[in-house]
């Protein structure tokens, strides 16, 4: 869906990307028929041909919160997934969490989540690099704050 390749740290995602086969929402609320408290996932990916939807949520918590965050995110968006199936007449709507700690610790569920997204199992290495650089950037900005 994206023609130009750019480094991930320079890429600014569009709110909506769409072609004949797929639709992708980035950080956008999903309007539903009934009120759902958690209706804004990080990424909503819709495969129009197979009528499958993936609700992807990303988190970078402290190491001691990993298991709790994974469970909370999966439970939090399950109601939205059910509503999307009914509203958009999807075959499936699955909640996928991508969680990696700020100190590079990964939960046991991360390889399974990457597999569900059809990503290479070693994708977590690039994710770790991004998390470390982001954490360093936050620390650097804080220390230079005037």
Backbone as CSV, one residue per row, in Angstrom:
resi,resn,N_x,N_y,N_z,CA_x,CA_y,CA_z,C_x,C_y,C_z
1,UNK,0.816,-1.198,0.000,0.000,0.000,0.000,0.856,1.256,0.000
2,UNK,2.117,1.123,0.348,3.026,2.273,0.347,4.058,2.054,-0.750
3,UNK,4.170,3.029,-1.642,5.100,2.924,-2.764,6.530,3.246,-2.356
4,UNK,6.695,4.311,-1.574,8.029,4.771,-1.202,8.507,4.070,0.072
5,UNK,9.740,3.638,0.061,10.339,3.053,1.259,11.126,4.135,1.976
6,UNK,10.921,4.226,3.283,11.687,5.157,4.096,12.006,4.472,5.416
7,UNK,13.064,4.909,6.095,13.386,4.302,7.391,12.216,4.483,8.370
8,UNK,12.008,3.483,9.226,10.866,3.514,10.139,10.864,4.746,11.028
9,UNK,12.051,5.257,11.380,12.119,6.388,12.293,11.796,7.714,11.597
10,UNK,11.746,7.721,10.262,11.363,8.920,9.526,9.937,8.843,8.998
11,UNK,9.331,7.656,9.087,8.007,7.441,8.517,6.918,8.000,9.417
12,UNK,6.021,8.781,8.838,4.848,9.271,9.537,3.633,8.633,8.871
13,UNK,2.935,7.748,9.570,1.835,7.019,8.937,0.628,7.908,8.638
14,UNK,-0.023,7.597,7.533,-1.285,8.248,7.203,-2.377,7.626,8.082
15,UNK,-3.431,8.368,8.343,-4.514,7.864,9.179,-5.231,6.693,8.522
16,UNK,-5.379,6.759,7.186,-6.054,5.695,6.442,-5.252,5.381,5.186
17,UNK,-5.003,4.091,4.955,-4.413,3.614,3.709,-5.374,2.576,3.146
18,UNK,-5.591,2.630,1.823,-6.550,1.690,1.249,-6.196,1.391,-0.200
19,UNK,-6.419,0.135,-0.582,-6.373,-0.276,-1.976,-7.511,-1.263,-2.214
20,UNK,-7.490,-1.982,-3.322,-8.602,-2.884,-3.650,-8.745,-4.041,-2.665
21,UNK,-7.627,-4.484,-2.080,-7.638,-5.669,-1.221,-7.625,-5.385,0.275
22,UNK,-7.062,-4.239,0.670,-6.831,-3.983,2.088,-7.232,-2.565,2.480
23,UNK,-7.515,-2.421,3.765,-7.724,-1.105,4.360,-7.008,-1.110,5.699
24,UNK,-6.307,-0.008,6.001,-5.546,0.089,7.240,-5.855,1.423,7.904
25,UNK,-6.277,1.355,9.167,-6.480,2.556,9.973,-5.338,2.641,10.980
26,UNK,-4.769,3.826,11.120,-3.693,4.045,12.082,-4.204,4.995,13.157
27,UNK,-4.252,4.516,14.417,-4.609,5.341,15.574,-5.913,6.103,15.337
28,UNK,-6.933,5.360,15.000,-8.215,5.972,14.663,-9.345,5.257,15.399
29,UNK,-10.278,6.031,15.907,-11.425,5.454,16.601,-12.338,4.751,15.607
30,UNK,-12.913,3.631,16.037,-13.861,2.883,15.229,-15.259,3.222,15.741
31,UNK,-16.098,3.744,14.867,-17.471,4.066,15.252,-18.294,2.788,15.222
32,UNK,-18.981,2.523,16.315,-19.770,1.297,16.437,-21.223,1.637,16.750
33,UNK,-22.097,0.660,16.496,-23.520,0.860,16.756,-23.809,1.015,18.246
34,UNK,-23.147,0.198,19.054,-23.325,0.339,20.503,-22.056,0.939,21.096
35,UNK,-22.209,1.585,22.226,-21.075,2.261,22.862,-20.094,1.237,23.412
36,UNK,-18.855,1.365,22.969,-17.776,0.492,23.436,-16.692,1.395,24.013
37,UNK,-16.305,1.176,25.263,-15.353,2.093,25.902,-13.968,2.122,25.242
38,UNK,-13.514,0.991,24.705,-12.184,0.942,24.097,-12.352,0.681,22.607
39,UNK,-12.374,1.761,21.824,-12.631,1.621,20.396,-11.528,2.236,19.530
40,UNK,-10.341,2.408,20.103,-9.242,3.044,19.366,-7.971,2.201,19.523
41,UNK,-7.767,1.281,18.598,-6.541,0.494,18.612,-5.453,1.259,17.860
42,UNK,-4.227,0.818,18.002,-3.129,1.474,17.285,-3.254,1.236,15.782
43,UNK,-3.545,0.007,15.394,-3.672,-0.342,13.981,-4.909,-1.224,13.802
44,UNK,-5.720,-0.893,12.818,-6.839,-1.745,12.415,-6.594,-2.117,10.965
45,UNK,-6.400,-3.403,10.717,-6.059,-3.892,9.386,-7.183,-4.783,8.878
46,UNK,-7.753,-4.424,7.736,-8.894,-5.151,7.182,-8.503,-5.762,5.840
47,UNK,-8.647,-7.073,5.737,-8.453,-7.770,4.472,-9.832,-7.896,3.837
48,UNK,-10.059,-7.155,2.766,-11.385,-7.101,2.142,-11.749,-8.419,1.463
49,UNK,-10.780,-9.110,0.921,-11.069,-10.352,0.194,-11.468,-11.486,1.135
50,UNK,-10.685,-11.687,2.200,-10.966,-12.787,3.128,-11.928,-12.379,4.251
51,UNK,-12.231,-11.073,4.330,-13.104,-10.529,5.372,-12.575,-10.861,6.773
52,UNK,-11.279,-10.592,6.942,-10.630,-10.760,8.243,-10.110,-9.405,8.706
53,UNK,-10.264,-9.145,9.983,-9.786,-7.899,10.565,-8.826,-8.207,11.697
54,UNK,-7.728,-7.461,11.744,-6.756,-7.567,12.841,-6.743,-6.237,13.584
55,UNK,-6.962,-6.304,14.875,-6.843,-5.142,15.749,-5.502,-5.271,16.459
56,UNK,-4.561,-4.418,16.096,-3.201,-4.513,16.628,-2.987,-3.390,17.626
57,UNK,-2.548,-3.756,18.817,-2.221,-2.764,19.827,-0.780,-2.955,20.256
58,UNK,-0.061,-1.855,20.377,1.374,-1.874,20.663,1.604,-1.230,22.022
59,UNK,2.489,-1.840,22.820,2.804,-1.272,24.131,4.270,-1.497,24.458
60,UNK,4.844,-0.536,25.191,6.224,-0.644,25.665,6.213,-0.339,27.165
61,UNK,5.821,-1.338,27.979,5.745,-1.126,29.427,7.070,-1.436,30.124
62,UNK,7.083,-1.253,31.434,8.220,-1.703,32.231,8.228,-3.230,32.265
63,UNK,9.369,-3.807,32.547,9.529,-5.261,32.497,8.565,-5.991,33.418
64,UNK,8.349,-5.495,34.621,7.510,-6.202,35.585,6.023,-6.181,35.218
65,UNK,5.619,-5.387,34.220,4.213,-5.295,33.825,3.872,-6.081,32.561
66,UNK,4.810,-6.800,31.978,4.596,-7.420,30.663,3.364,-8.318,30.606
67,UNK,3.288,-9.318,31.468,2.181,-10.280,31.418,0.842,-9.589,31.645
68,UNK,0.799,-8.656,32.583,-0.443,-7.937,32.878,-0.888,-7.111,31.677
69,UNK,0.031,-6.438,31.031,-0.300,-5.587,29.878,-0.837,-6.429,28.727
70,UNK,-0.205,-7.560,28.442,-0.661,-8.434,27.349,-2.097,-8.879,27.607
71,UNK,-2.384,-9.360,28.808,-3.741,-9.809,29.149,-4.748,-8.666,29.101
72,UNK,-4.362,-7.512,29.649,-5.263,-6.361,29.667,-5.632,-5.919,28.253
73,UNK,-4.637,-5.842,27.387,-4.885,-5.386,26.007,-5.794,-6.359,25.259
74,UNK,-5.525,-7.656,25.398,-6.348,-8.650,24.705,-7.793,-8.600,25.186
75,UNK,-7.994,-8.477,26.478,-9.352,-8.428,27.032,-10.051,-7.111,26.701
76,UNK,-9.290,-6.034,26.720,-9.825,-4.698,26.510,-10.486,-4.542,25.133
77,UNK,-9.891,-5.126,24.106,-10.382,-4.935,22.742,-11.235,-6.085,22.220
78,UNK,-11.506,-7.091,23.028,-12.297,-8.226,22.558,-13.731,-7.814,22.218
79,UNK,-14.309,-6.933,23.005,-15.666,-6.466,22.728,-15.719,-5.710,21.397
80,UNK,-14.684,-4.912,21.117,-14.605,-4.208,19.835,-14.491,-5.203,18.681
81,UNK,-13.700,-6.245,18.858,-13.548,-7.272,17.819,-14.893,-7.937,17.523
82,UNK,-15.647,-8.266,18.546,-16.967,-8.882,18.360,-17.918,-7.944,17.623
83,UNK,-17.897,-6.686,17.988,-18.771,-5.697,17.346,-18.391,-5.484,15.885
84,UNK,-17.097,-5.483,15.583,-16.633,-5.321,14.196,-17.111,-6.487,13.336
85,UNK,-17.030,-7.694,13.866,-17.521,-8.870,13.128,-18.994,-8.694,12.755
86,UNK,-19.776,-8.246,13.692,-21.216,-8.085,13.458,-21.508,-6.908,12.523
87,UNK,-20.869,-5.774,12.764,-21.149,-4.560,11.996,-20.657,-4.635,10.551
88,UNK,-19.410,-5.058,10.391,-18.779,-5.054,9.067,-18.921,-6.390,8.357
89,UNK,-19.640,-7.328,8.968,-19.851,-8.668,8.403,-18.515,-9.342,8.053
90,UNK,-17.620,-9.358,9.040,-16.308,-9.975,8.892,-16.374,-11.439,9.334
91,UNK,-15.542,-12.278,8.721,-15.445,-13.677,9.147,-14.773,-13.775,10.514
92,UNK,-13.687,-13.023,10.681,-12.990,-12.994,11.963,-12.484,-11.590,12.254
93,UNK,-12.366,-11.299,13.520,-11.703,-10.080,13.984,-10.880,-10.504,15.180
94,UNK,-9.581,-10.420,15.046,-8.708,-10.879,16.121,-7.903,-9.734,16.715
95,UNK,-7.688,-9.834,18.015,-6.897,-8.847,18.745,-5.473,-9.384,18.837
96,UNK,-4.528,-8.585,18.370,-3.115,-8.977,18.392,-2.346,-7.913,19.162
97,UNK,-1.613,-8.336,20.179,-0.823,-7.389,20.966,0.651,-7.546,20.640
98,UNK,1.314,-6.424,20.436,2.763,-6.401,20.251,3.339,-5.659,21.444
99,UNK,3.893,-6.423,22.372,4.404,-5.856,23.616,5.876,-6.210,23.750
100,UNK,6.673,-5.201,24.043,8.108,-5.405,24.280,8.515,-4.375,25.333
101,UNK,9.308,-4.784,26.303,9.633,-3.856,27.393,10.696,-2.855,26.951
102,UNK,10.795,-1.783,27.707,11.783,-0.747,27.398,13.206,-1.225,27.668
103,UNK,13.348,-2.376,28.306,14.678,-2.938,28.553,14.916,-4.196,27.719
104,UNK,14.189,-4.332,26.615,14.364,-5.396,25.630,13.819,-6.759,26.040
105,UNK,13.117,-6.860,27.139,12.531,-8.138,27.531,11.269,-8.335,26.695
106,UNK,11.123,-9.557,26.134,9.932,-9.825,25.322,9.080,-10.898,25.997
107,UNK,7.757,-10.741,25.935,6.890,-11.764,26.518,6.823,-12.989,25.613
108,UNK,6.383,-14.112,26.158,6.268,-15.348,25.387,5.273,-15.204,24.240
109,UNK,4.340,-14.285,24.352,3.303,-14.131,23.334,3.767,-13.379,22.085
110,UNK,4.914,-12.692,22.141,5.351,-11.881,21.001,5.623,-12.707,19.743
111,UNK,6.354,-13.825,19.806,6.552,-14.612,18.582,5.233,-15.101,17.971
112,UNK,4.273,-15.453,18.815,2.969,-15.891,18.310,2.234,-14.741,17.633
113,UNK,2.334,-13.551,18.199,1.690,-12.377,17.605,2.311,-12.049,16.252
114,UNK,3.629,-12.130,16.157,4.306,-11.880,14.883,3.897,-12.908,13.836
115,UNK,3.749,-14.150,14.260,3.322,-15.205,13.338,1.904,-14.944,12.831
116,UNK,1.018,-14.503,13.711,-0.360,-14.199,13.316,-0.423,-13.050,12.316
117,UNK,0.582,-12.167,12.361,0.655,-11.042,11.421,1.473,-11.386,10.169
118,UNK,1.885,-12.649,10.055,2.715,-13.104,8.932,4.026,-12.328,8.826
119,UNK,4.620,-12.030,9.969,5.919,-11.363,10.017,6.982,-12.400,10.347
120,UNK,8.193,-12.132,9.912,9.311,-13.028,10.193,9.525,-13.102,11.703
121,UNK,9.857,-14.285,12.228,10.047,-14.422,13.685,11.120,-13.491,14.256
122,UNK,12.094,-13.094,13.440,13.162,-12.221,13.936,12.807,-10.739,13.855
123,UNK,11.571,-10.420,13.546,11.139,-9.021,13.492,11.324,-8.347,14.849
124,UNK,11.266,-9.134,15.909,11.417,-8.554,17.253,12.783,-7.884,17.422
125,UNK,13.789,-8.293,16.670,15.120,-7.671,16.771,15.043,-6.205,16.341
126,UNK,14.366,-5.941,15.229,14.178,-4.564,14.769,13.310,-3.791,15.758
127,UNK,12.327,-4.471,16.348,11.485,-3.828,17.346,12.312,-3.421,18.566
128,UNK,13.213,-4.311,19.000,14.062,-4.004,20.150,14.929,-2.783,19.863
129,UNK,15.482,-2.721,18.672,16.328,-1.589,18.287,15.523,-0.296,18.341
130,UNK,14.317,-0.335,17.808,13.459,0.844,17.799,13.105,1.287,19.214
131,UNK,12.795,0.326,20.087,12.439,0.644,21.474,13.626,1.282,22.196
132,UNK,14.812,0.730,22.017,15.997,1.280,22.682,16.284,2.695,22.193
133,UNK,16.233,2.902,20.875,16.484,4.242,20.341,15.420,5.234,20.814
134,UNK,14.167,4.796,20.873,13.103,5.664,21.359,13.270,6.010,22.828
135,UNK,13.648,5.015,23.628,13.872,5.244,25.059,15.040,6.206,25.268
136,UNK,16.111,6.025,24.506,17.269,6.932,24.598,16.882,8.351,24.193
137,UNK,16.061,8.473,23.166,15.623,9.790,22.707,14.804,10.493,23.783
138,UNK,13.911,9.748,24.442,13.103,10.330,25.523,14.012,10.798,26.662
139,UNK,14.969,9.955,27.037,15.902,10.321,28.123,16.739,11.539,27.745
140,UNK,17.221,11.573,26.500,18.033,12.696,26.040,17.228,13.991,26.058
141,UNK,16.001,13.938,25.583,15.131,15.131,25.582,14.842,15.604,27.012
142,UNK,14.623,14.654,27.910,14.359,15.010,29.307,15.566,15.676,29.949
143,UNK,16.753,15.129,29.705,17.958,15.684,30.313,18.328,17.045,29.740
144,UNK,17.945,17.329,28.508,18.233,18.624,27.883,17.122,19.630,28.097
145,UNK,16.065,19.213,28.803,14.924,20.102,29.022,15.322,21.296,29.864
146,UNK,14.879,22.488,29.447,15.244,23.714,30.182,14.043,24.333,30.827
